[in-house]
Amino acid sequence: MSLHGNLLGPDPTMLPVDPAAAELDGGADPAAVAAAHPASSTAWATLAERALADGQTVAGYAYARTGYHRGLDQLRRSGWKGFGPIPWAHEPNRGFLRALAALLRAAEGIGETDEVQRCRTFLADSDPEAAAALGLT
C-alpha cells in the first residue's frame, strides 16, 4: 500500500519575496509603493495600518481588504488551495497576514462582527504565531 501526500495536512504555503517590501523598508511612501506595486499585500497592509492608527477606519478597511485580496491571489498562485498553514516565520507571508489583521481591526471599528470572526479564525488557522506577533492575542 502506498501513501500519497502529507496525512497531517497540506504543506505550508510560502509566498515569493515582495519587491515592495525593500522599498518600504527604505522609507518610500507607501502610497507611491502601492501605486508602483499594486499586487503587494505589504504595501496595502502598511497603508491600512497607518490609516487605522490615524483613526481613518473606513480607509483602513478599504486598504486592508485590497491587501487581503491581493494576498489571496498570490497564495493561490503559490499553490494554496484555500486552507493550510501560512507561516508568519516566512517573511514574504507577513504582508498578507498583516493585511488580514488590519482587516480584522477595521471590521471591529465599523462593527462588522461576522467579518471579525472570519478574520480571527483565518489568522489562527494560518498561523497562531501571527496573531500573537500582531498583538491580537
C-alpha positions in Angstrom: 0.0 0.0 0.0 1.3 3.4 -0.9 0.5 6.6 0.9 0.4 9.9 -1.1 0.7 13.3 0.4 1.0 14.6 4.0 -1.5 12.8 6.2 -1.2 15.6 8.8 -2.4 18.3 6.3 -1.2 20.4 3.5 2.4 21.8 3.3 2.8 25.4 4.4 2.4 28.0 1.7 5.5 30.2 1.2 4.9 33.3 -0.8 7.7 34.7 -3.0 9.6 37.8 -2.0 7.6 41.0 -2.3 9.7 43.6 -4.1 7.8 46.4 -2.5 9.0 45.3 1.0 12.5 46.6 0.3 11.2 49.9 -0.9 9.0 50.3 2.2 12.0 49.3 4.4 14.0 52.0 2.7 11.4 54.6 3.7 9.5 55.0 0.5 6.0 56.5 0.7 3.5 53.5 1.0 1.0 55.2 -1.4 3.7 55.5 -4.1 4.8 51.9 -3.4 1.2 50.6 -3.7 0.8 52.5 -7.0 4.0 51.1 -8.3 3.3 47.6 -7.0 -0.5 47.2 -6.8 -0.2 43.4 -6.2 1.8 44.0 -3.0 0.0 42.9 0.2 2.8 44.5 2.2 2.2 48.0 0.7 -1.6 47.8 1.2 -1.1 46.4 4.8 1.2 49.4 5.5 -1.4 51.8 4.2 -4.1 50.1 6.2 -2.1 50.1 9.5 -1.3 53.8 9.0 -4.9 54.7 8.3 -6.2 52.8 11.3 -3.5 54.5 13.5 -4.8 57.8 12.3 -8.4 57.0 13.1 -9.4 56.6 9.5 -11.3 53.3 9.9 -13.1 53.2 6.6 -9.9 54.0 4.6 -8.1 51.4 6.7 -10.8 48.9 5.9 -10.5 49.6 2.2 -6.7 49.3 2.2 -6.8 46.1 4.3 -9.4 44.5 2.1 -7.3 45.3 -1.0 -4.2 43.8 0.6 -6.1 40.8 1.7 -7.5 40.1 -1.8 -4.1 40.7 -3.4 -2.6 38.2 -0.9 -5.3 35.6 -1.7 -4.4 35.9 -5.4 -0.7 35.4 -4.5 -1.5 32.5 -2.2 -3.4 30.7 -4.9 -0.7 31.3 -7.5 1.7 29.7 -4.9 -0.4 26.5 -4.7 -2.6 27.3 -1.7 -6.0 25.5 -2.0 -8.0 27.7 0.4 -6.7 26.1 3.6 -3.4 25.2 5.3 -0.6 26.9 7.1 0.7 30.3 6.0 3.7 30.7 8.4 4.4 34.0 10.0 8.1 33.0 10.2 8.4 33.2 6.4 8.9 36.9 5.9 7.1 37.2 2.5 3.9 35.8 4.1 3.8 38.7 6.5 2.2 41.3 4.1 -0.8 39.1 3.7 -1.1 38.2 7.4 -0.7 41.9 8.3 -3.5 42.8 5.8 -5.7 40.1 7.3 -5.0 41.5 10.9 -5.7 45.1 9.7 -9.0 43.9 8.1 -9.9 42.3 11.5 -9.2 45.6 13.3 -11.0 47.7 10.8 -14.0 45.4 10.8 -14.1 45.8 14.6 -14.0 49.5 14.1 -17.1 49.5 12.0 -18.9 46.8 13.9 -18.8 44.1 11.3 -18.8 41.2 13.8 -19.1 38.4 11.2 -16.0 39.7 9.4 -14.1 40.0 12.6 -14.8 36.3 13.4 -13.9 35.2 9.9 -10.6 37.1 10.0 -9.8 35.9 13.6 -10.4 32.3 12.5 -8.4 32.6 9.3 -5.5 34.2 11.1 -5.5 31.4 13.8 -5.7 28.7 11.1 -2.9 30.3 9.1 -0.5 30.6 12.0 -1.3 31.2 15.7 2.1 32.9 15.9 0.9 35.6 13.5 -1.9 36.7 15.8 0.5 36.9 18.8 3.1 38.8 16.7 0.4 41.3 15.5 -0.9 41.9 19.1 -4.2 40.1 18.6 -4.0 37.7 21.5 
